[in-house]
Amino acid sequence: MTLWKLLDCGLKLRLPLLVINVNPPVVLFAYSRPEHTLRVLNSLLGNPEAALTDLVVYLDGPRNEPDRIAGDSISEMVTNLTGFRSVKLIQAEKNKGLANSIVDGVTEQLMEHESVIVMEDDIEVAPTFLRYMNDALDLYMTEEKVASIHAHVYPVNLELPETFFVRGADCWGWGTWRRAWQYFETDGQVLLERLESRGLCREFDFNGSAEFTQMLKDQISGKNDSWAVRWHASTFLQDMVTLYPRSTQAINIGQDGGGSHRGVGILDNRGFDSQPVSVVWQAPEPLSNAHAAFKEYFLSQRPHYARTRLGLAIFQVLQRGSRVIPDSVRVRLVGYIRNN
């Protein structure tokens, strides 16, 4: 029975009307970065809805003494935190790793709640983030084809609608429902075989502009431990979509080399739009323009000589197989790619 039906029954039966908190909890995953965590928490507290939101912080266990000291700092910070409806700290005794922490934590919280908002300790959010997430999670709660709501949008050049759908899922400030998370497949080999058997790898890679298939292969071989590529693949194979905003509601502040899974990358210095995102229902179908815009963005992040299919193929060989290619041949190949 929906909340509105419950309220309607209460009014008809002249029962006392209770104020029910319907905002999904924010589930934050933290590890060894107190400065980043503080920025993330302060950005969340800048949302008016924070006072009506439960915060659950999963703090992974330390790998070494510096991590233990950093973890103690985060633990103290969270223990003394105010401004949310409630704050709960769940601290692991041993290090689980990011993927296990997120998969276990999201699964655990979705056993208690219909929907959750998921964040990591390097995702800073706009003052309108919670409003956008709450509105969208409520609006598409029963829409089976919608896998998740995403807050971050890539800095694309194409003008896009205020909100739009893209096939699959994403990982920088997102929310989902119990009904969608049930499709998450932890076995990367199963996902890869399904993508290959259905001939979907190129589409999964945004027509060859991204390297999600390779990322999945690397996860299978133990070169990475990405939960996000498995979440993306799981929803992609179900033909599910994710809602994005035109104006980004989250940015990644972890590209400074401070995280266990983050290298040094291009810092996102975009500001946030002061106007809230207007979330209006639309049919959950992928927007072709958005797909094209994402493809162009992914290509723009590569070296110029790796932006063609031939160039990318050779570029990947050089990246992953350079040990078996003589230097003289490798130099000639690089020169060819750069000049074509």
Secondary structure, 3 states (H helix, E strand, C coil): CCHHHHHHHHHHCCCCCCCCCCCCCEEEEECCCHHHHHHHHHHHHCCHHHHHCEEEEEECCCCCHHHHHHHHHHHHHHHCCCCCCEEEEEECCCCCCHHHHHHHHHHHHHCCCCEEEEEECCEEECCCHHHHHHHHHHHCCCCCCEEEEECCCCCCCCCCCCEEEEECCCCCCEEEEHHHHCCCCCCHHHHHHHHHHCCCHHHHCCCCCCCHHHHHHHHHHCCCCCCHHHHHHHHHHCCCEEEEECCCCEEECCCECCCCCCCECCCCCCCCCCCCCCCCCCCCCECHHHHHHHHHHHHHCCCHHHCCHHHHHHHHHHHHHHHHCCHHHHHHHHHHHHHC
